[in-house]
Amino acid sequence: MKRVVKVQLDVRSHYKSYKIGKMWVTALAGMTIGTMGFLGNVNADQVTPVQQSASIQVNDNDIDSSPELENSTEMTSQASDIVTTDSSSDEQVSTSVNSETASSTVSSEVTVVDNKTDKTDVVTEQSPITSEVSDIQTSSSIVDSEATIEKIQEETVSTSAVTAATVDTTQTEQDLTNQTITETPVSNEVNVSADKGEGVEQTTKDNTEQVKQPVVADASVNESVPTVENKAGDELPEGSVVVNTAEEFVNAIATGTSSDIYVDSDIDLAGYKNGLLNLPTISVTSHRDMTVQSTSEQRHKIDFNKFTFDMATILVPTNRIYLKNLDLLGTNTSGIFSKADSYAVEDVTYQGGTFISTNNRVDILGTVTVDTTANGSPAISANEINFKEGSNFTGTTTNGDVLYTNVDITNITNDHNGIFLGGQANVSLNPHGDGKYAINASAADVIVNDGAELHINLNSIDNAKTSGVIHLHVLIESKINVEKNALLDIQSNGVPSVSAINISPDNLLNFSGKGQINVDNDATFNYVGQDMGDFAGSVFYITGGSTFNVNPNATFTAKIDGTGAVKLIDLGSAISKGYFNIVQPKHFLIDRTANTNDQTSFMTNGTLNFSKIKVMDDQGNYSDSLDTMNLNFSQFLGFYASNASDVVGKTEAVETQINNQFQNNTKGILDVIRSGEDVFQENVALDKNNRLTANISNVMADSDAFVQIQIKHADGSIDILPAVNTVDSPYWRDTDKYGQLTDEKGAFSFDLSNANVQNDDTIIIKTTREFVTDNQEYSVDQLRLAQVQSDNKNALLAYGEEQKQVITDLANVSDEQRLAAQAAIDAEVATGIDDIDKATTTVEADAAFNTGTHNIDGIVVDVVLVDSKLSAKKSIDNAAQTAKNELVNNVNLTDEERTAIETEIDAAVTTAKDNIDSAVTTDDVDVAQVTGETVIADIDKAGHVKAEAKTAIDKVAEAAKAEVAGNVTLTVEEKATINAAIDEATQTAKEAITSATTDVEVAAAQVAGEAAIDAVDQMAVTKPTAETAIDNAAEVAKGEVAGNANLTVEEQATATAAIDEAAQAAKEAITSATTNDEVTAAQVAGEAAIGGVDQVAVVKPTAEGAIDSAAEAAKGEVAKNTNT
């Protein structure tokens, strides 16, 4: 059975296939061929130069027996970018239209013949409108397909019926539309029902399920890329998933729903089996943005083996893959993830087949290393590749381009495709393979931004020829920019296989685009070719109207060696000519002295156009300045020699020197530097007295700039000011006069007070030095405005610095507040200067200045107010602390009292600070501070509980002492002793009260003190003792009286009475005594008085005496009585 498939292609696809070598079996992506299910999903996501084969043949026998067919790597070199067949089982296959397939319907036929004679299996073919999976009943088929640009007609075609199927494909991610497919089946067993839509889910332009419009990538390298942080397992975001095995990893990617996939172990997919046939393409059915990264600081490895994850979708708005902190391996030439909307890669290493292949964008962040071994495939292929600011990338291939940008044919005039190195990015590319390039770009730009470095190392492996640097296919205006402070460094070691730089337009479709290489201010372009052997081609191939520009202050170096007849610069033929311009280079050096072939030349049949230069002579000295010099290269006596033309020098002598030096010059070195540095005019101003002042941008110690002033009046007439411009020109051909030279600081000034300058005049200023010239015209109004602007800007700057110093001197604001305020002042100064610069009148310039100072004042007032408030609050805090310190040392306070007072102080502090915060002026702050301090100072800090307790003790003591004072039984000494005891008890009580810390303790100490005072003994001792002694003496005396038998009762009574009287008198004397001595004296006197009471009997003795007398008388009578 033979089958013919006719496909209508548009002219752009036709062209692209021819241009890049894409095989138009791509048309087969519009249908699903059953047997392709055995082949797995073959990538149709991009086209590279390797796909230049004219035909593909796949046999059933190969399918059945060849193990290579299990891996799409083998298919990629033949058809991996042609047909996409996705099989989730041995009975399901999904196909998708190639994302770069054409859109219009200019008819061209591709014939595919299926030679099948012994198979009668039914093949159901469908048109993939929505990339849905179609069920296919099949056993096997053999497809022999040949695709070329021209119509291929198979000689043996058997047809019985033709069914036309027009399929309106929805827009893919590259806006592909309107591909018409017509298939003619040979056998009725082949049922094609595209018209009826049998087995096909139709999606038309009117269908509500519209395909997303592709987002045109922004060429800016600063485009935001999501930042992904590595996290430990317990810090993972909600909804994330952690995988440890191949099965978990595949499920998480293909059918999972999480956008955050964390890899917690090394994973190897070698043992994973994808379905019954273990196909290399794993379909992702759960489409979403995904981030895949290691879980922690430890990097993990994922070996994808032969597998690729197919991210193809037309329904999901975004489908981004973000890879971070991983070591990756793979062998699939479709990449480890294919057909995603965009890619971001950060801190990743990769080894294996193609890393990324997409029609969209790739962002590189952090440090990324890619080393691919895919035969013929680029390491990264994308419409746009962004190396983000500060990133580091190293890319190495075994046999392929490192970076490839493919044409977006649906938007051929776009200017967004390309390779962009962000600021400070460092990119090293190491391509290998004949005819391969570090960068292969179609309709794209290569931009090395400010400070970035692009290093390209062309090294030979096993004596193979080296690859090229950049091949720029110019379909639209395309460029290579090495921008300010950037570096493009090329180190070639080996025999080149192609030109290092190839900028060549393709005119097949009559595109008018031209290419450019621009090496800009302070940028460096460096090429060093070593061990070039017998290479005899061109190093720099610039044709088709393209231009290589070495711009002012740039550095260009090219050095070669070898034995071949090298053409360092090839500008093509007359009908496709390129251009090479060098203007005011910091250094321009071409050195072929290490090449030994006499036929080697700087250039063949072209011109190097120089301007503003100095040229080194044979003695190593640089010439005087040249304004222009064109070096024309042509054959001379079999050699390529240079001749100078259009030489304009500072002196006639240098012109002669250069013409002689480059007459049929075949020397091997050309060394050129800039004639001088820029003389841009700056700070040009005209004051009210018509004094013009300005300066130039650069000062050269050995060369001042010449300045010329002219006035153009409103009527167009020009006053050349002969009275002002009196200095001869420094250039011998120039007859103009100049006014003066700049001073050692590059400044100049002119007094134009006599020049009749009017407001509507224009002043023309020309500054020139060594042919580097700046011509500017300024209206007088502008210059006057410029003067006001200059004065105002300087004044605003000074005012800003003064006010920043005011803030510096503030003692209370924090460093953060100080810096923030000063930054705000800087911002206001910057805004003010910007507004002053934008002013179109002096009134506006003054208003901008006043606004700036006003805003600065507002900042300072606010900060000073803040500082004042902070100071006031500190004072309040200090006052409060002082008051609280007094409380700490005040032993007369109980804890409750101290707490209550502190609470009152805190409340006063809060109120004061609230008032301070509410203050709107510093005066208000001062008032709030003083008020607060006064309130705090006036808070009653004296204790009352202890004082009242002590007062109570004093009262009890006084009462006790009053009792003592009124006790007449006490002597003075006794009173003193008792009072001392009362005082001691009082003091002890007060001390206990003082030592007490709580109200309860105070009360207890008071009660105890009062009890102690009451307990003081007030009993008299001395007087009662004395009285007792008197009583005792009296009793003794009375006893004596009672025992005195000589006394009569009357006498006894009299003596006793006398004793009682003496005792009573003694007691009264004791009672009346006030001191112990007086008591003693009274006692002694009393005892003496008692002892002195007369106890001599009288009556009885008298009677007895009378008796005795009578007796004696009687006796005397007796005696005398002689009568006895």
C-alpha angles and dihedrals in degrees: 000000000000124000130194123202116192117197128189112220131190123240094250093054088044089054095043092053090052094044101046099022098247110165115234094227075101083093088070086066084078091069139034118242111201099221092054086073086079090058098058124224110330112199119248094169100109145004126230132183090258091073094077098119114128097217146018127210124188120176131200090233090057090051092051098044112021116091090195089074089069088071120061089211088084091050096048095070088053109028113341091117093042109058130027115203117171119191123183090180138004089272102044128071129171124197133191134197111252109263091231097049116131126269110205128062110239100153120249125147132228115188121205116188123202108201104200124147107158104037122086099173115140115247118197112203124196136184112239105230099158102014089250119156114264124205111235127190106207144135104191143318137186118229120193107183130181120186126185137155093255124060111279114203117195109222096219108053121152116192133171104169138015123210116188115215119187112191121192102207118205121240112280124202088287097048096254115174144164109024112166118206124190120186127187113202119207097202130048085227088075107079115195113176104166092136093055092042093231110171090359128107102220121213117182134180089266095049114114090228095078122176116247117260112246115253111236106232117241111239091217112112089209093067109137117262119188113258113230120196123204111239137192119244094265092050099054117132120253113277095023123133130215119213130194105166138051091248092052091046095050093046092048091052102037105037106005125107102213118108092200115065117180121197112213100174140028108276129203120189093192091103096042116110117209105206128309094313095039092229118197094232117079111196117223107216097171102069119197142114110292135195117197117189145141116274097233144007088291110092117227130207127232118192107196090184108189096341131109126185111229108218095177114148138144098189105058115084093216130017105175128169118207117187120188140173096356140127108222135191131182144149104204112112090212088067129250090280118026134194098009119155091243141342135222121188124188129176095347137142122204134187128179136040126355109332101204129002116178143137090227140056134316123193121198119202134172116354117338128175122189124184115176131186098185109135108243097345124115121244092233125014119183144131090245130019117188122192100198123225112291094007123143120212133178118185125184131176133189096208113352148062114289096215124020127182115194127208119266094216093180089065103026094163095054119120098203103086116098152076117293128190112200124217114300092003114148116207126179119187123191110183125181133188136071112286093007126126139207086231124019108183132178120194088342142117129236109208123184102191131210111308096000124130128214113192118187118188117193107192130169120237117203091348092301118148118267126250128242132261108228131355109192111192101202110214095141132009100307131171148185109218123191096188133199114319090356127131133217106186121182121189114183120187112178143022109317119234093197140010113291092228119027118179108171130154119222110225099184091110094029095250109175097208120133129200130229139193111200121187102190139199113320090353123132130220112187129179123177118178117192133175089012091158116187095343107148103177136096124288096197114028110189115168146145098053093311120143138215108205123191098192130203115304094006125132123227125181129174123174128172140174134181138099101266128098097260124190102208093192121024115187095180129233131322092263093049102030128171130201136225118197128182118187124180095329120191084221132348117186131173113178122180096154091114090060112091100199115105090209093061112111142178089237142351122228097338146092136253107210112209129186134179097007148133120220127213115236129212091274093057096256125128117237127237115276122297125200094197138001128169118197110206117198124205140140116286119181090338093312131098107243135175128233124188122232137171089029112176113177139177090249135023088241094060091050090054091046093053095045090052094043093054100039102127088334116186099167118138102234135060115186119181134168133182117278091228146331126276119288099198112167116242138181094012110179141160119207127209090268091057094252110152118209132177144134138216125245100243134034121211114198095216101037132049122200123247117232126203125190126198133167123221113199127214091259090059097254117134125219107207090195099226090185089059103034102061103134120101119242118262089226118080094217094048117090095184122117124228131210102222147322125261117259126242090281094050093252129134137178138187132201104223096169090117095043097087092238114189128197092245094050125106123224115214115207124189121187119185138170126168089348092303101125140182118194117188137167123210129185114231089237088054093049093048087048088048090055092051089044091051092048093045093047092050091046092048091049091050092046091050091052091048092052092045087056089052088056091045089056094053109110104200110044117094123251088251092053091045093049092044092052092046090048088051089052090050089050091050090048090050091047091046092050090048091050090046089052090049093051114114096193135036088245090058091046091053091046090051090050092049091047090051094051091044092053091046090051088052090054092047093046090051093049093044088050089050090048091048091051092048090049092048091048090050089053090049090049090049092050090048092048092049090051092048091048088057089054092051091056096040106101091182090074127087121218090255092052093045091050092048092050092047089051089052090049091049091050090051089049092051092049092047093049092047089053090048091050090049092052114111098190135038088247089058088050092052092050092048091049096050092045091050094048091049093050091050092048092050095054109118105249097171118111119240106179095062093039092052090047091051091048089054089051090050091052092051090048092049091051091050091049091049089056089051092049091051094048104101090186090071125085121223090256092051092048090050091051093048093045089050090053090049090049091049092050089047093050092047090051092049092048090050089050090049092050093048114103101193137046090248092053090049092051091049092049090050094051091046091049094050090049091049091052093047089050094058108119110245097173116131116237110168100055096041088049091050092046089048089052089050090049090049092049090048092050090049091049091047090049090054090050092049091050095048104102091185090070124087120225088256091050091047090050090049092049093046090050089050090050091050090048091050091046091049091048090049092050091048089050090049091048090050092048115101101190136048090248092053090049090050092048091048090047093050091045091048093048089048091048091050090047090049095056107121109249096168111129114236109170098050096040089046090049091044089046089050088047090046090046090047089045091046089046089048090044088047089049087044090047089045086042101091086180091088 
